[in-house]
Amino acid sequence: MYASVQRTALRAAFWTLWLSSFVRKPHGRGVKALLINEGEVLFVRHTYGPREWELPGGGARKREDLVNALRRELREELEIGFADADATMIGVFAGPGRWSGVDVGYFRVELADRNLTPDPIEIAQVAWFDPMAPPLPLGWHARRALDRHREAVASA
């Protein structure tokens, strides 16, 4: 029951932020991780927001650098850690439309194994996919990170 209340609170917070974005343009920073193991990418569906497949990640706190924000978010959402050498920045991009005031750092993180424990409050589903055949519907952040990943692979 407690988990159900927490999921409901997350959904309410998400939709409140989304609705408030029509009144005041959001600003801030966030992170997303393209987690890769054996050539496949981990996608998640959150318990809140649109039911699209996305990448794990979230907001960065004030004065928190992006790598530490990524480390915290991956620990909170999936109970995984990574070595600094395993994380490569793909880029930092502004969000779309009215979210253009939110800068999101995208990282590629090589995982040695697939051992993870999704937080049932925040994560509804996880699945590994070939980056050339991602799941649908695919969220905006996941599309952006996959495009950058494909560009990097093609130029290598």
Phi and psi in radians as a Rosetta constraint file:
Dihedral C 1 N 2 CA 2 C 2 CIRCULARHARMONIC -1.053 0.35
Dihedral N 2 CA 2 C 2 N 3 CIRCULARHARMONIC -0.707 0.35
Dihedral C 2 N 3 CA 3 C 3 CIRCULARHARMONIC -1.080 0.35
Dihedral N 3 CA 3 C 3 N 4 CIRCULARHARMONIC -0.701 0.35
Dihedral C 3 N 4 CA 4 C 4 CIRCULARHARMONIC -1.092 0.35
Dihedral N 4 CA 4 C 4 N 5 CIRCULARHARMONIC -0.711 0.35
Dihedral C 4 N 5 CA 5 C 5 CIRCULARHARMONIC -1.147 0.35
Dihedral N 5 CA 5 C 5 N 6 CIRCULARHARMONIC -0.736 0.35
Dihedral C 5 N 6 CA 6 C 6 CIRCULARHARMONIC -1.127 0.35
Dihedral N 6 CA 6 C 6 N 7 CIRCULARHARMONIC -0.737 0.35
Dihedral C 6 N 7 CA 7 C 7 CIRCULARHARMONIC -1.104 0.35
Dihedral N 7 CA 7 C 7 N 8 CIRCULARHARMONIC -0.704 0.35
Dihedral C 7 N 8 CA 8 C 8 CIRCULARHARMONIC -1.112 0.35
Dihedral N 8 CA 8 C 8 N 9 CIRCULARHARMONIC -0.702 0.35
Dihedral C 8 N 9 CA 9 C 9 CIRCULARHARMONIC -1.128 0.35
Dihedral N 9 CA 9 C 9 N 10 CIRCULARHARMONIC -0.710 0.35
Dihedral C 9 N 10 CA 10 C 10 CIRCULARHARMONIC -1.091 0.35
Dihedral N 10 CA 10 C 10 N 11 CIRCULARHARMONIC -0.771 0.35
Dihedral C 10 N 11 CA 11 C 11 CIRCULARHARMONIC -1.073 0.35
Dihedral N 11 CA 11 C 11 N 12 CIRCULARHARMONIC -0.763 0.35
Dihedral C 11 N 12 CA 12 C 12 CIRCULARHARMONIC -1.107 0.35
Dihedral N 12 CA 12 C 12 N 13 CIRCULARHARMONIC -0.748 0.35
Dihedral C 12 N 13 CA 13 C 13 CIRCULARHARMONIC -1.106 0.35
Dihedral N 13 CA 13 C 13 N 14 CIRCULARHARMONIC -0.763 0.35
Dihedral C 13 N 14 CA 14 C 14 CIRCULARHARMONIC -1.036 0.35
Dihedral N 14 CA 14 C 14 N 15 CIRCULARHARMONIC -0.895 0.35
Dihedral C 14 N 15 CA 15 C 15 CIRCULARHARMONIC -1.206 0.35
Dihedral N 15 CA 15 C 15 N 16 CIRCULARHARMONIC -0.536 0.35
Dihedral C 15 N 16 CA 16 C 16 CIRCULARHARMONIC -1.123 0.35
Dihedral N 16 CA 16 C 16 N 17 CIRCULARHARMONIC -0.799 0.35
Dihedral C 16 N 17 CA 17 C 17 CIRCULARHARMONIC -1.104 0.35
Dihedral N 17 CA 17 C 17 N 18 CIRCULARHARMONIC -0.732 0.35
Dihedral C 17 N 18 CA 18 C 18 CIRCULARHARMONIC -1.089 0.35
Dihedral N 18 CA 18 C 18 N 19 CIRCULARHARMONIC -0.820 0.35
Dihedral C 18 N 19 CA 19 C 19 CIRCULARHARMONIC -1.139 0.35
Dihedral N 19 CA 19 C 19 N 20 CIRCULARHARMONIC -0.687 0.35
Dihedral C 19 N 20 CA 20 C 20 CIRCULARHARMONIC -1.161 0.35
Dihedral N 20 CA 20 C 20 N 21 CIRCULARHARMONIC -0.361 0.35
Dihedral C 20 N 21 CA 21 C 21 CIRCULARHARMONIC -1.164 0.35
Dihedral N 21 CA 21 C 21 N 22 CIRCULARHARMONIC -0.314 0.35
Dihedral C 21 N 22 CA 22 C 22 CIRCULARHARMONIC -1.338 0.35
Dihedral N 22 CA 22 C 22 N 23 CIRCULARHARMONIC -0.422 0.35
Dihedral C 22 N 23 CA 23 C 23 CIRCULARHARMONIC -1.634 0.35
Dihedral N 23 CA 23 C 23 N 24 CIRCULARHARMONIC -0.761 0.35
Dihedral C 23 N 24 CA 24 C 24 CIRCULARHARMONIC -2.345 0.35
Dihedral N 24 CA 24 C 24 N 25 CIRCULARHARMONIC 2.172 0.35
Dihedral C 24 N 25 CA 25 C 25 CIRCULARHARMONIC -1.088 0.35
Dihedral N 25 CA 25 C 25 N 26 CIRCULARHARMONIC 2.183 0.35
Dihedral C 25 N 26 CA 26 C 26 CIRCULARHARMONIC -1.174 0.35
Dihedral N 26 CA 26 C 26 N 27 CIRCULARHARMONIC 2.664 0.35
Dihedral C 26 N 27 CA 27 C 27 CIRCULARHARMONIC -2.514 0.35
Dihedral N 27 CA 27 C 27 N 28 CIRCULARHARMONIC 2.722 0.35
Dihedral C 27 N 28 CA 28 C 28 CIRCULARHARMONIC 2.587 0.35
Dihedral N 28 CA 28 C 28 N 29 CIRCULARHARMONIC -2.858 0.35
Dihedral C 28 N 29 CA 29 C 29 CIRCULARHARMONIC -2.387 0.35
Dihedral N 29 CA 29 C 29 N 30 CIRCULARHARMONIC 2.686 0.35
Dihedral C 29 N 30 CA 30 C 30 CIRCULARHARMONIC -2.635 0.35
Dihedral N 30 CA 30 C 30 N 31 CIRCULARHARMONIC 3.132 0.35
Dihedral C 30 N 31 CA 31 C 31 CIRCULARHARMONIC -2.456 0.35
Dihedral N 31 CA 31 C 31 N 32 CIRCULARHARMONIC 2.629 0.35
Dihedral C 31 N 32 CA 32 C 32 CIRCULARHARMONIC -2.421 0.35
Dihedral N 32 CA 32 C 32 N 33 CIRCULARHARMONIC 2.539 0.35
Dihedral C 32 N 33 CA 33 C 33 CIRCULARHARMONIC -2.101 0.35
Dihedral N 33 CA 33 C 33 N 34 CIRCULARHARMONIC 2.223 0.35
Dihedral C 33 N 34 CA 34 C 34 CIRCULARHARMONIC -1.607 0.35
Dihedral N 34 CA 34 C 34 N 35 CIRCULARHARMONIC 1.629 0.35
Dihedral C 34 N 35 CA 35 C 35 CIRCULARHARMONIC -1.487 0.35
Dihedral N 35 CA 35 C 35 N 36 CIRCULARHARMONIC 2.162 0.35
Dihedral C 35 N 36 CA 36 C 36 CIRCULARHARMONIC -2.142 0.35
Dihedral N 36 CA 36 C 36 N 37 CIRCULARHARMONIC 2.323 0.35
Dihedral C 36 N 37 CA 37 C 37 CIRCULARHARMONIC -2.536 0.35
Dihedral N 37 CA 37 C 37 N 38 CIRCULARHARMONIC 2.201 0.35
Dihedral C 37 N 38 CA 38 C 38 CIRCULARHARMONIC 0.897 0.35
Dihedral N 38 CA 38 C 38 N 39 CIRCULARHARMONIC 0.698 0.35
Dihedral C 38 N 39 CA 39 C 39 CIRCULARHARMONIC 1.418 0.35
Dihedral N 39 CA 39 C 39 N 40 CIRCULARHARMONIC -0.091 0.35
Dihedral C 39 N 40 CA 40 C 40 CIRCULARHARMONIC -1.827 0.35
Dihedral N 40 CA 40 C 40 N 41 CIRCULARHARMONIC 2.733 0.35
Dihedral C 40 N 41 CA 41 C 41 CIRCULARHARMONIC -1.956 0.35
Dihedral N 41 CA 41 C 41 N 42 CIRCULARHARMONIC 2.445 0.35
Dihedral C 41 N 42 CA 42 C 42 CIRCULARHARMONIC -1.504 0.35
Dihedral N 42 CA 42 C 42 N 43 CIRCULARHARMONIC 2.221 0.35
Dihedral C 42 N 43 CA 43 C 43 CIRCULARHARMONIC -2.024 0.35
Dihedral N 43 CA 43 C 43 N 44 CIRCULARHARMONIC 2.614 0.35
Dihedral C 43 N 44 CA 44 C 44 CIRCULARHARMONIC -2.243 0.35
Dihedral N 44 CA 44 C 44 N 45 CIRCULARHARMONIC 2.706 0.35
Dihedral C 44 N 45 CA 45 C 45 CIRCULARHARMONIC -2.044 0.35
Dihedral N 45 CA 45 C 45 N 46 CIRCULARHARMONIC 2.207 0.35
Dihedral C 45 N 46 CA 46 C 46 CIRCULARHARMONIC -1.440 0.35
Dihedral N 46 CA 46 C 46 N 47 CIRCULARHARMONIC 2.812 0.35
Dihedral C 46 N 47 CA 47 C 47 CIRCULARHARMONIC -1.404 0.35
Dihedral N 47 CA 47 C 47 N 48 CIRCULARHARMONIC -0.109 0.35
Dihedral C 47 N 48 CA 48 C 48 CIRCULARHARMONIC -2.247 0.35
Dihedral N 48 CA 48 C 48 N 49 CIRCULARHARMONIC 2.902 0.35
Dihedral C 48 N 49 CA 49 C 49 CIRCULARHARMONIC 1.279 0.35
Dihedral N 49 CA 49 C 49 N 50 CIRCULARHARMONIC -2.943 0.35
Dihedral C 49 N 50 CA 50 C 50 CIRCULARHARMONIC -1.049 0.35
Dihedral N 50 CA 50 C 50 N 51 CIRCULARHARMONIC 2.623 0.35
Dihedral C 50 N 51 CA 51 C 51 CIRCULARHARMONIC -1.520 0.35
Dihedral N 51 CA 51 C 51 N 52 CIRCULARHARMONIC 0.766 0.35
Dihedral C 51 N 52 CA 52 C 52 CIRCULARHARMONIC -1.668 0.35
Dihedral N 52 CA 52 C 52 N 53 CIRCULARHARMONIC 2.747 0.35
Dihedral C 52 N 53 CA 53 C 53 CIRCULARHARMONIC -1.377 0.35
Dihedral N 53 CA 53 C 53 N 54 CIRCULARHARMONIC 2.297 0.35
Dihedral C 53 N 54 CA 54 C 54 CIRCULARHARMONIC -2.325 0.35
Dihedral N 54 CA 54 C 54 N 55 CIRCULARHARMONIC -3.091 0.35
Dihedral C 54 N 55 CA 55 C 55 CIRCULARHARMONIC -1.768 0.35
Dihedral N 55 CA 55 C 55 N 56 CIRCULARHARMONIC 2.593 0.35
Dihedral C 55 N 56 CA 56 C 56 CIRCULARHARMONIC -1.161 0.35
Dihedral N 56 CA 56 C 56 N 57 CIRCULARHARMONIC 2.646 0.35
Dihedral C 56 N 57 CA 57 C 57 CIRCULARHARMONIC 2.707 0.35
Dihedral N 57 CA 57 C 57 N 58 CIRCULARHARMONIC -2.934 0.35
Dihedral C 57 N 58 CA 58 C 58 CIRCULARHARMONIC 3.015 0.35
Dihedral N 58 CA 58 C 58 N 59 CIRCULARHARMONIC -2.838 0.35
Dihedral C 58 N 59 CA 59 C 59 CIRCULARHARMONIC -1.404 0.35
Dihedral N 59 CA 59 C 59 N 60 CIRCULARHARMONIC 2.591 0.35
Dihedral C 59 N 60 CA 60 C 60 CIRCULARHARMONIC -1.655 0.35
Dihedral N 60 CA 60 C 60 N 61 CIRCULARHARMONIC 2.448 0.35
Dihedral C 60 N 61 CA 61 C 61 CIRCULARHARMONIC -1.374 0.35
Dihedral N 61 CA 61 C 61 N 62 CIRCULARHARMONIC 2.849 0.35
Dihedral C 61 N 62 CA 62 C 62 CIRCULARHARMONIC -0.999 0.35
Dihedral N 62 CA 62 C 62 N 63 CIRCULARHARMONIC 2.391 0.35
Dihedral C 62 N 63 CA 63 C 63 CIRCULARHARMONIC 1.085 0.35
Dihedral N 63 CA 63 C 63 N 64 CIRCULARHARMONIC 0.197 0.35
Dihedral C 63 N 64 CA 64 C 64 CIRCULARHARMONIC -1.632 0.35
Dihedral N 64 CA 64 C 64 N 65 CIRCULARHARMONIC 2.186 0.35
Dihedral C 64 N 65 CA 65 C 65 CIRCULARHARMONIC -1.250 0.35
Dihedral N 65 CA 65 C 65 N 66 CIRCULARHARMONIC 2.791 0.35
Dihedral C 65 N 66 CA 66 C 66 CIRCULARHARMONIC -1.128 0.35
Dihedral N 66 CA 66 C 66 N 67 CIRCULARHARMONIC -0.639 0.35
Dihedral C 66 N 67 CA 67 C 67 CIRCULARHARMONIC -1.143 0.35
Dihedral N 67 CA 67 C 67 N 68 CIRCULARHARMONIC -0.718 0.35
Dihedral C 67 N 68 CA 68 C 68 CIRCULARHARMONIC -1.200 0.35
Dihedral N 68 CA 68 C 68 N 69 CIRCULARHARMONIC -0.620 0.35
Dihedral C 68 N 69 CA 69 C 69 CIRCULARHARMONIC -1.105 0.35
Dihedral N 69 CA 69 C 69 N 70 CIRCULARHARMONIC -0.743 0.35
Dihedral C 69 N 70 CA 70 C 70 CIRCULARHARMONIC -1.102 0.35
Dihedral N 70 CA 70 C 70 N 71 CIRCULARHARMONIC -0.793 0.35
Dihedral C 70 N 71 CA 71 C 71 CIRCULARHARMONIC -1.025 0.35
Dihedral N 71 CA 71 C 71 N 72 CIRCULARHARMONIC -0.794 0.35
Dihedral C 71 N 72 CA 72 C 72 CIRCULARHARMONIC -1.109 0.35
Dihedral N 72 CA 72 C 72 N 73 CIRCULARHARMONIC -0.825 0.35
Dihedral C 72 N 73 CA 73 C 73 CIRCULARHARMONIC -1.089 0.35
Dihedral N 73 CA 73 C 73 N 74 CIRCULARHARMONIC -0.729 0.35
Dihedral C 73 N 74 CA 74 C 74 CIRCULARHARMONIC -1.186 0.35
Dihedral N 74 CA 74 C 74 N 75 CIRCULARHARMONIC -0.591 0.35
Dihedral C 74 N 75 CA 75 C 75 CIRCULARHARMONIC -1.194 0.35
Dihedral N 75 CA 75 C 75 N 76 CIRCULARHARMONIC -0.753 0.35
Dihedral C 75 N 76 CA 76 C 76 CIRCULARHARMONIC -1.189 0.35
Dihedral N 76 CA 76 C 76 N 77 CIRCULARHARMONIC -0.759 0.35
Dihedral C 76 N 77 CA 77 C 77 CIRCULARHARMONIC -1.450 0.35
Dihedral N 77 CA 77 C 77 N 78 CIRCULARHARMONIC -0.600 0.35
Dihedral C 77 N 78 CA 78 C 78 CIRCULARHARMONIC -2.291 0.35
Dihedral N 78 CA 78 C 78 N 79 CIRCULARHARMONIC -0.007 0.35
Dihedral C 78 N 79 CA 79 C 79 CIRCULARHARMONIC 0.937 0.35
Dihedral N 79 CA 79 C 79 N 80 CIRCULARHARMONIC 0.793 0.35
Dihedral C 79 N 80 CA 80 C 80 CIRCULARHARMONIC -2.178 0.35
Dihedral N 80 CA 80 C 80 N 81 CIRCULARHARMONIC 2.730 0.35
Dihedral C 80 N 81 CA 81 C 81 CIRCULARHARMONIC -2.209 0.35
Dihedral N 81 CA 81 C 81 N 82 CIRCULARHARMONIC 2.985 0.35
Dihedral C 81 N 82 CA 82 C 82 CIRCULARHARMONIC -2.673 0.35
Dihedral N 82 CA 82 C 82 N 83 CIRCULARHARMONIC 2.732 0.35
Dihedral C 82 N 83 CA 83 C 83 CIRCULARHARMONIC -1.478 0.35
Dihedral N 83 CA 83 C 83 N 84 CIRCULARHARMONIC 2.579 0.35
Dihedral C 83 N 84 CA 84 C 84 CIRCULARHARMONIC -0.924 0.35
Dihedral N 84 CA 84 C 84 N 85 CIRCULARHARMONIC -0.651 0.35
Dihedral C 84 N 85 CA 85 C 85 CIRCULARHARMONIC -1.160 0.35
Dihedral N 85 CA 85 C 85 N 86 CIRCULARHARMONIC -0.346 0.35
Dihedral C 85 N 86 CA 86 C 86 CIRCULARHARMONIC -1.531 0.35
Dihedral N 86 CA 86 C 86 N 87 CIRCULARHARMONIC -0.094 0.35
Dihedral C 86 N 87 CA 87 C 87 CIRCULARHARMONIC -1.905 0.35
Dihedral N 87 CA 87 C 87 N 88 CIRCULARHARMONIC 2.206 0.35
Dihedral C 87 N 88 CA 88 C 88 CIRCULARHARMONIC -2.143 0.35
Dihedral N 88 CA 88 C 88 N 89 CIRCULARHARMONIC 2.228 0.35
Dihedral C 88 N 89 CA 89 C 89 CIRCULARHARMONIC -1.249 0.35
Dihedral N 89 CA 89 C 89 N 90 CIRCULARHARMONIC 2.263 0.35
Dihedral C 89 N 90 CA 90 C 90 CIRCULARHARMONIC -1.521 0.35
Dihedral N 90 CA 90 C 90 N 91 CIRCULARHARMONIC -0.650 0.35
Dihedral C 90 N 91 CA 91 C 91 CIRCULARHARMONIC 2.824 0.35
Dihedral N 91 CA 91 C 91 N 92 CIRCULARHARMONIC 2.994 0.35
Dihedral C 91 N 92 CA 92 C 92 CIRCULARHARMONIC -2.116 0.35
Dihedral N 92 CA 92 C 92 N 93 CIRCULARHARMONIC 2.199 0.35
Dihedral C 92 N 93 CA 93 C 93 CIRCULARHARMONIC -2.313 0.35
Dihedral N 93 CA 93 C 93 N 94 CIRCULARHARMONIC 2.577 0.35
Dihedral C 93 N 94 CA 94 C 94 CIRCULARHARMONIC -1.341 0.35
Dihedral N 94 CA 94 C 94 N 95 CIRCULARHARMONIC 2.613 0.35
Dihedral C 94 N 95 CA 95 C 95 CIRCULARHARMONIC -1.185 0.35
Dihedral N 95 CA 95 C 95 N 96 CIRCULARHARMONIC 2.986 0.35
Dihedral C 95 N 96 CA 96 C 96 CIRCULARHARMONIC -1.426 0.35
Dihedral N 96 CA 96 C 96 N 97 CIRCULARHARMONIC 2.655 0.35
Dihedral C 96 N 97 CA 97 C 97 CIRCULARHARMONIC 0.919 0.35
Dihedral N 97 CA 97 C 97 N 98 CIRCULARHARMONIC -2.231 0.35
Dihedral C 97 N 98 CA 98 C 98 CIRCULARHARMONIC -1.192 0.35
Dihedral N 98 CA 98 C 98 N 99 CIRCULARHARMONIC -0.150 0.35
Dihedral C 98 N 99 CA 99 C 99 CIRCULARHARMONIC -1.608 0.35
Dihedral N 99 CA 99 C 99 N 100 CIRCULARHARMONIC 0.239 0.35
Dihedral C 99 N 100 CA 100 C 100 CIRCULARHARMONIC -1.161 0.35
Dihedral N 100 CA 100 C 100 N 101 CIRCULARHARMONIC -0.218 0.35
Dihedral C 100 N 101 CA 101 C 101 CIRCULARHARMONIC -1.513 0.35
Dihedral N 101 CA 101 C 101 N 102 CIRCULARHARMONIC 0.017 0.35
Dihedral C 101 N 102 CA 102 C 102 CIRCULARHARMONIC -1.888 0.35
Dihedral N 102 CA 102 C 102 N 103 CIRCULARHARMONIC 2.018 0.35
Dihedral C 102 N 103 CA 103 C 103 CIRCULARHARMONIC -1.631 0.35
Dihedral N 103 CA 103 C 103 N 104 CIRCULARHARMONIC 2.235 0.35
Dihedral C 103 N 104 CA 104 C 104 CIRCULARHARMONIC -2.039 0.35
Dihedral N 104 CA 104 C 104 N 105 CIRCULARHARMONIC 2.203 0.35
Dihedral C 104 N 105 CA 105 C 105 CIRCULARHARMONIC -1.553 0.35
Dihedral N 105 CA 105 C 105 N 106 CIRCULARHARMONIC 2.190 0.35
Dihedral C 105 N 106 CA 106 C 106 CIRCULARHARMONIC -1.812 0.35
Dihedral N 106 CA 106 C 106 N 107 CIRCULARHARMONIC 2.340 0.35
Dihedral C 106 N 107 CA 107 C 107 CIRCULARHARMONIC -2.228 0.35
Dihedral N 107 CA 107 C 107 N 108 CIRCULARHARMONIC 2.563 0.35
Dihedral C 107 N 108 CA 108 C 108 CIRCULARHARMONIC -1.812 0.35
Dihedral N 108 CA 108 C 108 N 109 CIRCULARHARMONIC 2.202 0.35
Dihedral C 108 N 109 CA 109 C 109 CIRCULARHARMONIC -2.202 0.35
Dihedral N 109 CA 109 C 109 N 110 CIRCULARHARMONIC 2.080 0.35
Dihedral C 109 N 110 CA 110 C 110 CIRCULARHARMONIC -1.455 0.35
Dihedral N 110 CA 110 C 110 N 111 CIRCULARHARMONIC 2.151 0.35
Dihedral C 110 N 111 CA 111 C 111 CIRCULARHARMONIC -1.809 0.35
Dihedral N 111 CA 111 C 111 N 112 CIRCULARHARMONIC 2.402 0.35
Dihedral C 111 N 112 CA 112 C 112 CIRCULARHARMONIC -1.256 0.35
Dihedral N 112 CA 112 C 112 N 113 CIRCULARHARMONIC -0.512 0.35
Dihedral C 112 N 113 CA 113 C 113 CIRCULARHARMONIC -2.581 0.35
Dihedral N 113 CA 113 C 113 N 114 CIRCULARHARMONIC 3.125 0.35
Dihedral C 113 N 114 CA 114 C 114 CIRCULARHARMONIC -1.834 0.35
Dihedral N 114 CA 114 C 114 N 115 CIRCULARHARMONIC 0.331 0.35
Dihedral C 114 N 115 CA 115 C 115 CIRCULARHARMONIC -1.261 0.35
Dihedral N 115 CA 115 C 115 N 116 CIRCULARHARMONIC 1.983 0.35
Dihedral C 115 N 116 CA 116 C 116 CIRCULARHARMONIC -2.649 0.35
Dihedral N 116 CA 116 C 116 N 117 CIRCULARHARMONIC 2.746 0.35
Dihedral C 116 N 117 CA 117 C 117 CIRCULARHARMONIC -2.261 0.35
Dihedral N 117 CA 117 C 117 N 118 CIRCULARHARMONIC 1.733 0.35
Dihedral C 117 N 118 CA 118 C 118 CIRCULARHARMONIC -1.099 0.35
Dihedral N 118 CA 118 C 118 N 119 CIRCULARHARMONIC 2.404 0.35
Dihedral C 118 N 119 CA 119 C 119 CIRCULARHARMONIC -1.265 0.35
Dihedral N 119 CA 119 C 119 N 120 CIRCULARHARMONIC 2.003 0.35
Dihedral C 119 N 120 CA 120 C 120 CIRCULARHARMONIC -1.165 0.35
Dihedral N 120 CA 120 C 120 N 121 CIRCULARHARMONIC -0.279 0.35
Dihedral C 120 N 121 CA 121 C 121 CIRCULARHARMONIC -1.298 0.35
Dihedral N 121 CA 121 C 121 N 122 CIRCULARHARMONIC -0.682 0.35
Dihedral C 121 N 122 CA 122 C 122 CIRCULARHARMONIC -1.828 0.35
Dihedral N 122 CA 122 C 122 N 123 CIRCULARHARMONIC -0.528 0.35
Dihedral C 122 N 123 CA 123 C 123 CIRCULARHARMONIC -1.962 0.35
Dihedral N 123 CA 123 C 123 N 124 CIRCULARHARMONIC 2.116 0.35
Dihedral C 123 N 124 CA 124 C 124 CIRCULARHARMONIC -1.519 0.35
Dihedral N 124 CA 124 C 124 N 125 CIRCULARHARMONIC -0.605 0.35
Dihedral C 124 N 125 CA 125 C 125 CIRCULARHARMONIC -2.744 0.35
Dihedral N 125 CA 125 C 125 N 126 CIRCULARHARMONIC 2.528 0.35
Dihedral C 125 N 126 CA 126 C 126 CIRCULARHARMONIC -2.283 0.35
Dihedral N 126 CA 126 C 126 N 127 CIRCULARHARMONIC 2.581 0.35
Dihedral C 126 N 127 CA 127 C 127 CIRCULARHARMONIC -2.792 0.35
Dihedral N 127 CA 127 C 127 N 128 CIRCULARHARMONIC 2.567 0.35
Dihedral C 127 N 128 CA 128 C 128 CIRCULARHARMONIC -1.710 0.35
Dihedral N 128 CA 128 C 128 N 129 CIRCULARHARMONIC 2.379 0.35
Dihedral C 128 N 129 CA 129 C 129 CIRCULARHARMONIC -2.425 0.35
Dihedral N 129 CA 129 C 129 N 130 CIRCULARHARMONIC 2.700 0.35
Dihedral C 129 N 130 CA 130 C 130 CIRCULARHARMONIC -1.127 0.35
Dihedral N 130 CA 130 C 130 N 131 CIRCULARHARMONIC 2.286 0.35
Dihedral C 130 N 131 CA 131 C 131 CIRCULARHARMONIC -1.109 0.35
Dihedral N 131 CA 131 C 131 N 132 CIRCULARHARMONIC -0.321 0.35
Dihedral C 131 N 132 CA 132 C 132 CIRCULARHARMONIC -1.491 0.35
Dihedral N 132 CA 132 C 132 N 133 CIRCULARHARMONIC -0.179 0.35
Dihedral C 132 N 133 CA 133 C 133 CIRCULARHARMONIC -2.402 0.35
Dihedral N 133 CA 133 C 133 N 134 CIRCULARHARMONIC 1.143 0.35
Dihedral C 133 N 134 CA 134 C 134 CIRCULARHARMONIC -1.246 0.35
Dihedral N 134 CA 134 C 134 N 135 CIRCULARHARMONIC 2.865 0.35
Dihedral C 134 N 135 CA 135 C 135 CIRCULARHARMONIC -1.266 0.35
Dihedral N 135 CA 135 C 135 N 136 CIRCULARHARMONIC 2.770 0.35
Dihedral C 135 N 136 CA 136 C 136 CIRCULARHARMONIC -2.165 0.35
Dihedral N 136 CA 136 C 136 N 137 CIRCULARHARMONIC 2.604 0.35
Dihedral C 136 N 137 CA 137 C 137 CIRCULARHARMONIC -1.301 0.35
Dihedral N 137 CA 137 C 137 N 138 CIRCULARHARMONIC 2.525 0.35
Dihedral C 137 N 138 CA 138 C 138 CIRCULARHARMONIC -1.802 0.35
Dihedral N 138 CA 138 C 138 N 139 CIRCULARHARMONIC 2.315 0.35
Dihedral C 138 N 139 CA 139 C 139 CIRCULARHARMONIC -1.261 0.35
Dihedral N 139 CA 139 C 139 N 140 CIRCULARHARMONIC 2.848 0.35
Dihedral C 139 N 140 CA 140 C 140 CIRCULARHARMONIC -1.036 0.35
Dihedral N 140 CA 140 C 140 N 141 CIRCULARHARMONIC -0.822 0.35
Dihedral C 140 N 141 CA 141 C 141 CIRCULARHARMONIC -1.106 0.35
Dihedral N 141 CA 141 C 141 N 142 CIRCULARHARMONIC -0.724 0.35
Dihedral C 141 N 142 CA 142 C 142 CIRCULARHARMONIC -1.115 0.35
Dihedral N 142 CA 142 C 142 N 143 CIRCULARHARMONIC -0.732 0.35
Dihedral C 142 N 143 CA 143 C 143 CIRCULARHARMONIC -1.062 0.35
Dihedral N 143 CA 143 C 143 N 144 CIRCULARHARMONIC -0.813 0.35
Dihedral C 143 N 144 CA 144 C 144 CIRCULARHARMONIC -1.065 0.35
Dihedral N 144 CA 144 C 144 N 145 CIRCULARHARMONIC -0.830 0.35
Dihedral C 144 N 145 CA 145 C 145 CIRCULARHARMONIC -1.144 0.35
Dihedral N 145 CA 145 C 145 N 146 CIRCULARHARMONIC -0.703 0.35
Dihedral C 145 N 146 CA 146 C 146 CIRCULARHARMONIC -1.132 0.35
Dihedral N 146 CA 146 C 146 N 147 CIRCULARHARMONIC -0.695 0.35
Dihedral C 146 N 147 CA 147 C 147 CIRCULARHARMONIC -1.037 0.35
Dihedral N 147 CA 147 C 147 N 148 CIRCULARHARMONIC -0.808 0.35
Dihedral C 147 N 148 CA 148 C 148 CIRCULARHARMONIC -1.138 0.35
Dihedral N 148 CA 148 C 148 N 149 CIRCULARHARMONIC -0.681 0.35
Dihedral C 148 N 149 CA 149 C 149 CIRCULARHARMONIC -1.105 0.35
Dihedral N 149 CA 149 C 149 N 150 CIRCULARHARMONIC -0.791 0.35
Dihedral C 149 N 150 CA 150 C 150 CIRCULARHARMONIC -1.103 0.35
Dihedral N 150 CA 150 C 150 N 151 CIRCULARHARMONIC -0.690 0.35
Dihedral C 150 N 151 CA 151 C 151 CIRCULARHARMONIC -1.070 0.35
Dihedral N 151 CA 151 C 151 N 152 CIRCULARHARMONIC -0.758 0.35
Dihedral C 151 N 152 CA 152 C 152 CIRCULARHARMONIC -1.144 0.35
Dihedral N 152 CA 152 C 152 N 153 CIRCULARHARMONIC -0.726 0.35
Dihedral C 152 N 153 CA 153 C 153 CIRCULARHARMONIC -1.162 0.35
Dihedral N 153 CA 153 C 153 N 154 CIRCULARHARMONIC -0.711 0.35
Dihedral C 153 N 154 CA 154 C 154 CIRCULARHARMONIC -1.165 0.35
Dihedral N 154 CA 154 C 154 N 155 CIRCULARHARMONIC -0.577 0.35
Dihedral C 154 N 155 CA 155 C 155 CIRCULARHARMONIC -1.517 0.35
Dihedral N 155 CA 155 C 155 N 156 CIRCULARHARMONIC -0.119 0.35
